[in-house]
C-alpha cells in the first residue's frame, strides 16, 4: 500500500471513530435513559484534566531532561508518563466528582460519566488526526514515517481506551461516594499502566498493542461484572420491595 493510500485510510478510520463515538454515546443514553448532563460532565472532566496534564508535562519533562538529558531512561519515562496521567485523570476527576452532582450518581450515571470522558477523547483525537492528515494530503506534505499499520493500530487503541476510561471513572466515583481508598488506587494504577506503555518505537508494536488489548479486556470484563451485579442487585431490591408491599 502506498503512502498516500495509508494517509487516506487514516482519514477514513478517523472519520469512523468520530462517528462511532457519537453513535455509541447516543445509543447508551437511549438505552440507559441517563441525563445528558453526565456525558457532558465526563467530556468536560476530560478536557480540563488533559489541559492540566499538558501544562504539567511541559514542566515535568523539561526538568527531567535537564537532569538526565534529552533521551530519558525508558523506566523513568514510563514512570513519569504513567504518574502524570494518574494524577491528572484520577486526582483531578476525583475533585471534580466531589464538587458536582456526580458524587450522588448511580452506577449507570457513573458509567455515563466515564463514557463521556472516554468517547469525547476518542472523538477529539480522531478529529485532530482527520484534520491534520487531510491538510497533509491537500498540501502534498505526507508523513513518510507513517507506518502501514497506523490506521489499524489507531482504531484498535481508540476502541480499547473507552472501557478503561469508563471503568476508572466508575472507580473514582465509587471512591468518592463510599470513601474507598482501594477504588481510587485501582483507578490510579490502571490509568498509570495505560499511559506508561512506551510509544515511538521503544517497544515492538505487537507488544504495545498486546498490552493495550490486555488492559482493555480486563476493564471490559470488570465493567460487565459490575453491570451484571448491578442488575442482580436491582432485581433483588425489586422483589423485596414487592414482598414488603404485599405483607399486611
C-alpha positions as CSV (number, residue, x, y, z in Angstrom):
1,X,0.0,0.0,0.0
2,X,1.3,3.4,-1.0
3,X,2.0,6.2,1.5
4,X,-0.9,8.2,0.1
5,X,-3.2,5.3,0.4
6,X,-2.2,4.9,4.1
7,X,-3.0,8.6,4.7
8,X,-6.4,8.2,3.0
9,X,-7.2,5.1,5.1
10,X,-6.1,7.0,8.2
11,X,-8.7,9.7,7.3
12,X,-11.4,7.1,6.8
13,X,-10.6,5.4,10.1
14,X,-10.6,8.8,11.9
15,X,-14.0,9.6,10.5
16,X,-15.3,6.2,11.5
17,X,-14.0,6.7,15.1
18,X,-15.6,10.1,15.3
19,X,-19.0,9.0,14.1
20,X,-18.7,5.8,16.2
21,X,-18.0,7.8,19.4
22,X,-21.1,10.0,18.8
23,X,-23.3,6.9,17.9
24,X,-22.1,5.0,21.0
25,X,-22.8,7.8,23.3
26,X,-26.3,8.3,21.8
27,X,-27.1,4.6,21.9
28,X,-26.0,4.3,25.5
29,X,-28.1,7.3,26.5
30,X,-31.2,5.9,24.8
31,X,-30.7,2.5,26.4
32,X,-30.0,3.8,29.9
33,X,-32.2,6.9,30.0
34,X,-29.4,8.7,31.8
35,X,-29.5,12.5,31.8
36,X,-27.3,14.1,29.1
37,X,-25.6,16.2,31.8
38,X,-23.5,13.2,32.9
39,X,-22.0,12.7,29.4
40,X,-21.2,16.4,29.2
41,X,-19.7,16.4,32.6
42,X,-17.4,13.5,31.6
43,X,-16.3,15.2,28.5
44,X,-15.6,18.4,30.4
45,X,-13.6,16.5,33.0
46,X,-11.5,15.0,30.2
47,X,-10.9,18.4,28.7
48,X,-9.8,20.0,32.0
49,X,-7.7,17.1,33.1
50,X,-5.9,16.8,29.8
51,X,-5.2,20.5,29.6
52,X,-3.7,20.4,33.1
53,X,-1.7,17.3,32.1
54,X,-0.1,19.1,29.1
55,X,0.9,22.0,31.3
56,X,2.4,19.8,34.0
57,X,4.0,17.6,31.3
58,X,5.9,20.5,29.9
59,X,7.3,21.5,33.3
60,X,8.0,17.9,34.4
61,X,9.8,16.7,31.3
62,X,11.7,19.9,31.0
63,X,13.1,19.3,34.5
64,X,13.8,15.6,33.8
65,X,15.6,16.4,30.5
66,X,17.8,19.0,32.2
67,X,18.7,16.4,34.7
68,X,19.0,13.2,32.6
69,X,19.4,14.5,29.0
70,X,17.1,14.7,26.0
71,X,16.7,10.9,25.9
72,X,15.3,9.8,29.2
73,X,15.9,6.3,30.5
74,X,12.9,4.1,29.5
75,X,11.9,3.2,33.0
76,X,11.9,6.8,34.1
77,X,10.0,7.9,31.0
78,X,7.4,5.2,31.6
79,X,7.0,6.1,35.3
80,X,6.7,9.8,34.7
81,X,4.1,9.4,31.9
82,X,2.0,7.0,33.9
83,X,2.1,9.0,37.2
84,X,1.3,12.2,35.3
85,X,-1.8,10.7,33.8
86,X,-2.9,9.1,37.0
87,X,-2.5,12.3,39.0
88,X,-4.4,14.5,36.5
89,X,-7.0,12.0,35.2
90,X,-7.8,10.4,38.5
91,X,-6.9,13.0,41.1
92,X,-8.5,15.9,39.3
93,X,-11.5,13.9,38.3
94,X,-12.0,12.9,42.0
95,X,-12.0,16.6,42.9
96,X,-14.5,17.3,40.0
97,X,-16.7,14.5,41.3
98,X,-16.7,15.6,44.9
99,X,-17.8,19.1,43.9
100,X,-20.5,18.2,41.4
101,X,-23.7,16.1,41.5
102,X,-21.7,13.2,40.1
103,X,-20.9,12.5,43.7
104,X,-24.5,11.3,44.0
105,X,-24.5,9.4,40.8
106,X,-26.0,5.9,40.4
107,X,-23.9,3.1,38.8
108,X,-25.5,3.9,35.4
109,X,-24.8,7.6,35.7
110,X,-21.2,6.9,36.7
111,X,-20.8,4.8,33.6
112,X,-22.3,7.6,31.5
113,X,-19.8,10.0,33.1
114,X,-17.0,7.6,32.2
115,X,-18.3,7.1,28.6
116,X,-18.5,10.9,28.2
117,X,-14.8,11.0,29.3
118,X,-13.6,8.2,27.0
119,X,-15.7,8.8,23.9
120,X,-15.0,12.5,23.9
121,X,-11.3,11.7,24.0
122,X,-11.9,9.4,21.0
123,X,-13.8,12.0,19.0
124,X,-11.2,14.7,19.8
125,X,-8.2,12.5,18.9
126,X,-9.9,11.3,15.7
127,X,-10.9,14.8,14.6
128,X,-7.3,16.0,15.2
129,X,-5.9,13.2,13.1
130,X,-8.6,13.7,10.4
131,X,-7.8,17.4,10.0
132,X,-4.0,17.1,10.1
133,X,-4.0,14.2,7.7
134,X,-6.4,16.0,5.4
135,X,-4.1,19.1,5.3
136,X,-1.1,16.9,4.7
137,X,-2.8,15.3,1.7
138,X,-4.0,18.6,0.2
139,X,-0.6,20.3,0.7
140,X,1.2,17.2,-0.6
141,X,3.4,17.0,2.5
142,X,3.0,13.4,3.5
143,X,4.5,11.9,6.7
144,X,7.0,9.4,5.3
145,X,7.4,7.9,8.8
146,X,3.7,6.8,9.0
147,X,3.7,3.0,9.1
148,X,1.3,1.0,7.0
149,X,-0.3,-0.5,10.1
150,X,-1.1,3.0,11.6
151,X,-4.8,3.1,10.7
152,X,-5.3,-0.4,12.2
153,X,-3.4,0.4,15.5
154,X,-5.1,3.8,15.8
155,X,-8.6,2.2,15.5
156,X,-7.5,-0.6,18.0
157,X,-6.3,1.9,20.6
158,X,-9.3,4.2,20.3
159,X,-11.7,1.2,20.9
160,X,-9.6,-0.2,23.7
161,X,-9.3,3.0,25.8
162,X,-13.1,3.5,26.1
163,X,-13.8,0.7,28.7
164,X,-10.6,1.7,30.5
165,X,-11.7,5.3,30.9
166,X,-15.3,4.2,31.8
167,X,-14.1,1.8,34.5
168,X,-11.6,4.3,36.0
169,X,-14.3,6.9,36.3
170,X,-16.7,4.4,37.9
171,X,-14.0,3.5,40.4
172,X,-13.3,7.2,41.2
173,X,-17.0,7.9,41.7
174,X,-17.2,4.8,44.0
175,X,-14.1,6.0,45.9
176,X,-15.7,9.4,46.5
177,X,-19.2,8.1,47.4
178,X,-18.1,5.3,49.7
179,X,-14.7,6.7,50.8
180,X,-13.0,3.6,49.4
181,X,-9.3,4.2,49.0
182,X,-8.9,0.9,47.2
183,X,-11.2,2.0,44.4
184,X,-9.2,5.2,43.8
185,X,-5.9,3.2,44.0
186,X,-7.2,0.7,41.4
187,X,-8.2,3.5,39.0
188,X,-4.9,5.3,39.7
189,X,-2.9,2.1,38.9
190,X,-4.9,1.2,35.8
191,X,-4.7,4.7,34.3
192,X,-1.0,4.9,35.0
193,X,-0.4,1.4,33.4
194,X,-2.1,2.5,30.2
195,X,-0.1,5.7,29.7
196,X,3.2,4.1,30.9
197,X,3.2,1.9,27.8
198,X,6.0,3.4,25.7
199,X,5.4,4.6,22.2
200,X,7.5,5.8,19.3
201,X,9.4,2.6,18.7
202,X,10.6,2.0,22.3
203,X,9.0,-1.5,22.1
204,X,7.9,-3.7,19.3
205,X,4.4,-2.8,18.0
206,X,2.9,-6.2,18.8
207,X,4.0,-5.9,22.4
208,X,2.4,-2.4,22.7
209,X,-0.9,-3.5,21.1
210,X,-1.0,-6.6,23.2
211,X,-0.5,-4.6,26.4
212,X,-3.4,-2.3,25.3
213,X,-5.6,-5.2,24.5
214,X,-4.9,-6.9,27.8
215,X,-5.8,-3.8,29.8
216,X,-8.9,-3.1,27.7
217,X,-10.2,-6.6,28.0
218,X,-9.6,-6.5,31.8
219,X,-11.5,-3.2,32.1
220,X,-14.4,-4.6,29.9
221,X,-14.7,-7.8,32.0
222,X,-14.8,-5.8,35.2
223,X,-17.4,-3.4,33.9
224,X,-19.5,-6.3,32.7
225,X,-19.3,-8.0,36.1
226,X,-20.3,-4.7,37.8
227,X,-23.1,-4.3,35.4
228,X,-24.5,-7.8,36.0
229,X,-24.1,-7.4,39.7
230,X,-26.0,-4.1,39.5
231,X,-28.8,-5.8,37.6
232,X,-28.9,-8.6,40.1
233,X,-29.0,-6.1,43.0
234,X,-31.8,-4.1,41.3
235,X,-33.8,-7.3,40.8
236,X,-33.4,-8.4,44.4
237,X,-34.3,-5.0,45.7
238,X,-37.4,-5.0,43.5
239,X,-38.5,-8.4,44.8
240,X,-38.0,-7.4,48.4
241,X,-40.0,-4.2,47.8
242,X,-42.9,-6.1,46.2
243,X,-42.9,-8.6,49.1
244,X,-43.0,-5.8,51.6
245,X,-45.9,-4.1,49.9
246,X,-47.8,-7.4,49.8
247,X,-47.3,-8.1,53.5
248,X,-50.3,-6.9,55.6
